[in-house]
Amino acid sequence: MIAGLDIQEVVELALLLIAVGALSGFLAGVFGIGGGAILVPVFYECFRIAGVPLEVRMPLCVGTSLAVIIPTSIRSFQAHYKRGAVDMAILRVWWLPIVIGVIAGSVVARYAPERLFKVVFICVAWSAAVRLIFARESWKLGDDLPKGALMRVYGFVVGILSTLMGIGGGLFSNLLMTFYSRPIHQAVATSSALAVLISIPGAIGYVYAGWPAAASYPGVIALQVPFALGYVSLIGAVLVMPMSLVTAPLGVRAAHAMSKRTLEAAFGCYLFIVGSRFVLSLVGGH
């Protein structure tokens, strides 16, 4: 047995993570989201089955998700950049506020209670779900993105919330850019670049944040085997990464070749269901 599981259960968990890697990579390309909104809930169930303590389960999911997003987001960004769809002007304004936000989120992660991660995930997932499912052309904040301080505040908020939620920032930047009348394909492409900015320092931050927990729960972090760096499960990352790298370019191709309305609605429904799962987790304590 491994981590209290028989061989069949271990194989089933491994196959699930590989399949989720393929799905998260594809969605990273389609939506520019990094795939964290898919990965975090699945990691949560896998770590629950493996017996990872509740106190560290959610931050472990978030940190591992950020680590997986690193190669996926780089691959997605490269594919979008080759098509000339990335708005580099936004990146030049946002890169520093986003990195500062990621650092702040990592510090919060070191000391925050486990419930905070779920609350952030629920609020953002449900907000994004409403926007994706019921989107209307009239839902706009302006005809173009703001200049100056407000734009930098947006970047900081994207960084800190993405770090606490374990996503690449695509949900937030997609919402912001489309609310300010930017084309959805441009929003997706630019979000893939932001995911690179968020995932690398974010994963490093969760390694830092998880050292105290690793000392408190030796042997149970990272599926109860000694292969983890802080709040980053190397086992989970290694199983998910390869397929996500294969499928990310396929998602980019799909994003530029088809209408996004049906996919947006479907992803919105998924986010609503996932948010509901974490609501039940908060109520039931599991």
FENZI-V496731 format. One record per backbone hydrogen bond with DSSP energy under -1.0 kcal/mol. NH is the residue of the N-H (numbers start at 1). CO is the residue of the C=O. E is the energy in kcal/mol with one decimal. If there is no record, write none. Layout:
# FENZI-V496731
NH CO E
NH CO E
This chain:
# FENZI-V496731
2 5 -2.8
5 2 -2.2
10 6 -2.1
11 7 -2.5
12 8 -2.3
13 9 -2.3
14 10 -2.2
15 11 -2.6
16 12 -2.2
17 13 -2.3
18 14 -2.1
19 15 -2.4
20 16 -2.5
21 17 -2.0
22 18 -1.7
23 19 -2.0
24 20 -3.1
25 21 -2.1
26 22 -1.9
27 23 -2.5
28 24 -2.0
29 25 -1.6
30 26 -2.2
31 27 -3.0
32 28 -1.3
38 35 -1.2
39 35 -2.3
40 36 -2.6
42 38 -1.2
43 39 -3.3
44 40 -2.3
45 41 -1.8
46 42 -2.4
47 43 -3.1
48 44 -1.9
49 45 -2.4
50 46 -1.9
51 48 -1.2
52 47 -2.6
56 53 -1.2
57 53 -1.1
60 56 -1.8
61 57 -2.0
62 58 -2.3
63 59 -2.8
64 60 -2.2
65 61 -2.3
66 62 -2.2
67 63 -1.8
68 64 -2.2
69 65 -2.1
72 68 -1.2
73 69 -3.3
74 70 -1.9
75 71 -2.3
76 72 -2.5
77 73 -2.9
78 74 -2.4
79 75 -1.8
80 76 -2.3
81 77 -3.0
82 78 -1.9
84 81 -1.7
85 80 -1.7
88 86 -1.1
91 87 -1.2
92 88 -2.1
93 89 -1.3
94 90 -2.5
95 91 -2.2
98 94 -2.6
99 95 -2.1
100 96 -2.4
101 97 -2.2
102 98 -2.5
103 99 -2.3
104 100 -2.4
105 101 -2.5
106 102 -2.2
107 103 -1.9
108 104 -2.3
109 105 -2.3
110 106 -1.2
112 108 -2.4
116 113 -1.2
118 114 -1.1
119 115 -2.5
120 116 -2.5
121 117 -2.2
122 118 -2.8
123 119 -2.6
124 120 -2.4
125 121 -2.7
126 122 -2.6
127 123 -1.9
128 124 -2.7
129 125 -2.3
130 126 -2.2
131 127 -1.9
132 128 -2.7
133 129 -2.8
134 130 -2.3
139 136 -1.7
140 138 -1.7
141 179 -3.3
142 179 -1.2
152 148 -1.4
153 149 -2.3
154 150 -2.3
155 151 -1.7
156 152 -2.1
157 153 -2.5
158 154 -2.6
159 155 -2.1
160 156 -2.5
161 157 -2.4
162 158 -1.8
163 159 -1.6
164 160 -1.8
165 161 -1.6
166 162 -1.7
167 162 -1.7
168 33 -1.5
173 169 -2.6
174 170 -2.6
175 171 -1.8
176 172 -2.8
177 173 -2.7
178 174 -2.4
179 175 -2.2
180 176 -1.2
181 178 -1.5
182 177 -2.9
187 183 -2.3
188 184 -2.6
189 185 -2.1
190 186 -2.6
191 187 -2.2
192 188 -1.5
194 190 -1.8
195 191 -1.9
197 193 -1.4
198 194 -2.0
199 195 -2.7
200 196 -1.4
202 198 -1.8
203 199 -2.6
204 200 -1.9
205 201 -2.3
206 202 -1.8
207 203 -1.7
208 204 -2.0
209 205 -2.8
210 206 -1.7
211 208 -1.0
214 210 -2.7
215 211 -1.7
216 212 -1.6
217 213 -2.4
220 217 -1.6
221 217 -1.0
224 220 -1.6
225 222 -1.4
227 225 -2.4
229 232 -2.3
231 206 -2.0
232 229 -1.7
234 227 -1.5
237 233 -2.2
238 234 -2.7
239 235 -1.8
240 236 -1.6
241 237 -2.7
244 240 -1.5
245 241 -2.0
246 242 -1.4
247 243 -2.2
248 244 -1.5
251 247 -1.9
252 248 -1.9
253 249 -2.2
254 250 -2.1
255 251 -2.5
256 252 -1.6
258 254 -1.1
264 260 -3.0
265 261 -2.3
266 262 -2.3
267 263 -2.7
268 264 -2.4
269 265 -2.1
270 266 -2.1
271 267 -2.5
272 268 -1.9
273 269 -2.2
274 270 -2.7
275 271 -2.6
276 272 -2.0
277 273 -2.0
278 274 -1.8
279 275 -1.6
280 276 -2.2
281 277 -1.8
282 278 -2.2
283 279 -2.3
284 280 -3.2
285 281 -2.2
